[in-house]
Amino acid sequence: MKGVVVKSTGSWYLVRDEEGKLHRARLRGKFKLKGMKVSNPLAVGDKVAFDLEETGEDTAVINTIQDRENYIIRQSTHKTAYSHIIAANLDLAMLIVTLVSPRTSFGFIDRFLVTAEAYDIPTIIVYNKTDMYDDEMRDYQRQISYMYEQIGYKTLAVSAKTKEGLDELKKLLHSKTTLLSGHSGVGKSTLINLIVPDLELKTSEISDFSDKGVHTTTFAEMFEVDKDTYIIDTPGIKELGIVDIPATELSHYFPEMRERLNQCRFNNCTHFNEPGCAVIEAVRHNEISLTRYESYLSMLHGQDNRK
């Protein structure tokens, strides 16, 4: 039988078969992905082949995983030198960000965008909690949106409280498998509850002490919105370490740098301090955002991935 992994809890998986029926499944024996050191061999969105067990309990054994079209990956927070696949076989990623309570940094946004670029996953930046913005904050949000739209990323301002932007958000999800990601507390589960009301996902208030979100999603899970439309909710991400991108290729995943790759004096230019660097010149002339360039340097030098 064939199906799609819709929930992963570590040792057991929930698989939806081609007729829409759910099966509780496990992997057959030790399972390793060739050439990949990952803490989770299976991820939500993976397409698998499985056999039902003759136990009378509707359990199954997963035998094979189909080749992935793409995936979002991060450094594992539990196993050194290992990576963790957040979700696979995506049509779209939506990065839910907030300017207040909690604040999402440029560094985090840019790390996510680079990861999505590396695996050819279109990404939309969704600004949530706009009901908390004053006029100055709204103007700031428009400036940030303009910066990202100039380099090809769609942005959307929404509010789970006032329903601003919700209709457009639903249209963007239509007939796609979409990953919703972001820090804890940015309102992913609240938005999903509005999109698919009967789910009633558990939500949590922001901790006043730290202004950090409280984890309400423990495991990644795929939900059906309607026929051919699925969303994947994920646990809030504190850190997003870049995986398997050599320093010499990092700028390929910044669209505004990629278009200048053949303009530098040196073929192996890292755009840090080399003479005749087209990227550095573009930063000096405000053709490349300084915040984006600072994010690039942070990744290039392997600095704190939470910022």
C-alpha positions in Angstrom: 0.0 0.0 0.0 1.1 3.6 -0.6 0.5 6.6 1.6 1.8 9.9 3.0 3.2 10.5 6.5 0.8 13.0 8.2 2.3 12.8 11.8 5.6 11.8 13.3 6.1 11.2 17.0 9.6 9.7 16.7 9.0 6.0 16.8 5.4 5.8 15.5 4.0 7.5 12.4 0.5 8.2 11.2 0.1 7.4 7.5 -2.8 8.4 5.3 -3.4 5.9 2.5 -4.6 6.7 -1.0 -8.3 6.3 0.1 -7.8 8.7 3.0 -7.7 6.1 5.8 -5.2 6.6 8.6 -2.8 3.9 9.8 -0.5 3.8 12.8 2.8 2.7 11.4 6.4 2.0 12.3 9.6 1.6 10.4 10.8 -1.9 9.6 14.1 -2.4 11.5 16.9 0.1 11.2 16.4 2.7 8.5 19.1 5.0 7.3 19.0 7.5 4.4 21.9 7.2 2.1 24.4 10.0 2.6 22.3 11.8 5.2 23.0 12.0 9.0 19.5 12.9 10.2 17.8 12.4 13.6 14.5 11.5 11.9 14.6 9.1 8.9 10.9 9.9 8.2 9.3 13.3 8.1 5.7 14.6 7.7 5.0 14.8 3.9 7.1 11.8 3.1 5.5 9.4 0.6 5.9 5.8 1.7 5.0 2.2 0.9 3.7 0.0 3.7 2.2 -3.3 4.7 -0.6 -3.8 7.2 0.3 -6.1 10.1 -1.8 -9.1 10.9 -2.4 -8.1 14.5 -6.0 -7.0 14.3 -5.0 -3.5 15.6 -4.7 -1.7 12.2 -1.0 -1.2 12.6 1.4 -1.1 9.6 5.1 -1.5 8.8 6.7 1.1 6.5 9.1 -0.6 4.0 10.3 2.2 1.6 10.4 5.9 1.3 10.0 7.5 -2.1 12.6 10.0 -3.2 11.8 13.5 -1.9 11.0 16.4 -4.2 12.3 18.8 -1.6 12.4 19.3 2.2 13.1 21.9 4.9 16.0 20.9 7.1 17.7 22.3 10.1 20.6 21.3 12.5 19.4 18.9 15.2 19.2 20.5 18.6 19.6 17.1 20.3 22.3 15.3 18.3 25.5 17.0 17.4 26.5 16.7 13.7 23.0 15.5 12.8 20.2 17.3 11.0 16.5 17.2 11.4 14.0 17.2 8.5 11.1 19.5 9.4 8.8 18.4 6.5 9.1 17.0 2.9 7.4 17.3 -0.5 6.2 20.9 -0.1 4.5 23.1 -2.7 4.9 26.2 -0.4 6.3 27.4 2.8 4.7 30.2 4.9 7.0 31.7 7.5 4.8 33.3 10.2 6.6 36.2 11.8 5.8 38.9 14.3 7.2 42.3 15.0 6.0 42.2 18.6 5.3 39.6 21.3 7.6 37.9 20.3 9.8 39.7 17.8 11.1 37.7 14.9 14.6 38.8 13.9 15.9 39.4 10.4 18.5 36.8 11.0 15.9 34.1 11.6 13.8 35.2 8.6 16.8 35.1 6.3 18.0 31.7 7.5 14.6 30.2 6.8 14.6 31.8 3.3 18.0 30.5 2.5 17.0 27.0 3.5 13.9 27.2 1.4 15.9 28.6 -1.6 18.4 25.7 -1.3 15.6 23.2 -1.9 13.5 25.3 -4.4 10.6 25.8 -2.0 8.6 29.0 -2.7 8.2 31.0 0.5 5.7 33.7 1.6 6.5 35.9 4.7 3.3 36.3 6.7 3.2 39.1 9.3 0.8 38.1 12.1 -0.7 40.1 15.0 -1.1 43.3 13.0 -3.9 44.3 15.4 -1.1 45.0 17.9 0.6 47.5 15.6 0.4 51.3 16.0 0.8 53.6 13.0 4.6 53.7 13.4 4.8 49.9 13.6 2.6 49.5 10.5 4.8 51.8 8.6 7.9 49.8 9.7 6.2 46.6 8.6 5.5 48.0 5.2 9.2 49.0 4.8 10.3 45.5 5.7 7.7 44.0 3.3 9.0 46.2 0.5 12.6 45.1 1.2 11.6 41.4 0.7 9.2 42.0 -2.1 12.0 43.8 -4.1 14.0 40.6 -4.1 11.0 38.4 -5.1 9.3 37.3 -1.9 5.6 37.7 -1.4 4.5 39.1 2.0 1.2 39.3 3.7 -0.1 41.1 6.7 -2.7 39.2 8.8 -4.4 39.2 12.1 -6.0 36.2 13.7 -7.9 38.6 16.0 -9.4 41.0 13.4 -9.3 38.4 10.5 -7.3 40.9 8.4 -5.7 39.1 5.4 -7.3 35.8 6.2 -9.2 35.4 3.0 -6.1 36.0 0.9 -4.2 33.6 3.1 -6.7 30.9 2.4 -6.5 31.5 -1.3 -2.7 31.1 -1.3 -3.1 27.7 0.4 -5.6 26.4 -2.2 -4.6 23.1 -3.9 -1.1 23.0 -2.2 0.7 21.3 0.6 2.0 24.2 2.7 4.4 24.2 5.7 3.6 26.8 8.4 6.7 27.6 10.4 8.1 30.2 12.7 9.1 30.9 16.3 6.9 29.7 19.2 4.2 32.2 20.0 3.8 33.8 16.5 0.3 32.4 16.3 0.6 29.4 13.9 -1.9 27.2 15.8 -4.3 30.1 16.2 -4.2 30.8 12.4 -4.7 27.1 11.6 -7.7 27.0 14.0 -9.3 29.8 11.9 -8.5 28.1 8.6 -9.7 24.7 9.7 -12.1 25.5 12.7 -12.9 21.9 13.7 -9.3 21.1 14.5 -9.3 23.2 17.7 -5.5 23.0 18.1 -4.2 23.8 21.6 -2.8 27.4 21.8 -1.0 29.1 24.6 -0.4 32.7 25.8 3.0 34.3 25.5 5.1 34.2 28.7 5.1 37.7 30.2 8.4 36.9 31.9 10.4 36.2 28.7 8.1 37.4 25.9 8.9 34.1 24.3 6.3 31.7 22.9 5.3 28.6 24.8 5.4 25.4 22.7 1.9 24.2 21.9 2.7 22.0 19.0 4.8 19.0 20.1 5.1 17.1 16.8 4.8 18.1 13.1 1.4 17.2 11.7 -0.4 17.5 8.4 -4.0 18.6 8.3 -6.5 18.5 5.4 -8.1 21.9 4.7 -10.1 20.6 1.8 -9.5 18.2 -1.2 -5.9 18.6 -2.4 -5.2 21.3 0.2 -3.0 20.5 3.2 -1.2 22.4 5.8 1.7 21.2 8.0 1.9 22.6 11.5 5.3 22.4 13.1 6.7 22.9 16.6 8.0 26.5 17.1 11.6 26.9 16.1 14.1 28.6 18.4 17.2 28.0 16.3 17.6 27.3 12.6 21.1 26.1 11.8 22.0 26.1 8.1 22.8 22.6 6.8 25.0 21.4 4.0 25.5 24.8 2.3 29.3 25.4 1.6 30.5 29.0 2.3 31.3 29.4 -1.4 27.7 28.6 -2.4 25.8 30.5 0.4 25.3 33.7 -1.7 23.6 31.6 -4.4 20.6 31.4 -2.1 20.3 35.2 -1.7 18.4 36.2 -4.9 19.9 39.8 -4.9 23.4 38.3 -4.6 22.8 35.5 -7.1 22.1 38.0 -9.9 25.5 39.5 -9.3 27.5 36.3 -9.1 29.4 36.8 -12.4 30.2 40.5 -11.6 32.9 40.0 -8.9 36.6 40.1 -9.8 37.2 36.7 -8.3 35.2 33.5 -9.2 35.4 32.2 -5.6 34.5 35.6 -4.0 32.8 35.2 -0.6 31.7 38.8 -0.6 33.4 39.5 2.7 36.5 41.6 2.2 37.7 40.7 -1.4 38.6 43.6 -3.7 36.3 44.1 -6.7 33.3 42.5 -5.1 30.0 43.4 -6.8 28.0 42.5 -3.7 29.9 44.8 -1.4 29.6 47.6 -3.9 25.8 47.0 -4.1 25.6 47.2 -0.3 27.5 50.5 -0.3 25.1 51.9 -2.9 22.0 50.7 -1.0 21.1 48.2 -3.8 21.4 45.3 -1.4 19.8 45.8 2.1 22.4 46.1 4.9 20.2 43.8 7.1 20.3 41.1 4.5 24.0 41.4 4.1 24.5 41.2 7.8 22.4 38.0 7.9 24.7 36.7 5.1 27.8 37.4 7.1 26.4 35.8 10.2 25.7 32.6 8.2 29.0 32.8 6.5 30.9 32.9 9.8 28.7 30.4 11.6 27.5 32.8 14.2 24.5 32.4 16.6 21.6 31.0 14.6 19.0 32.2 17.0 19.4 35.9 16.1 
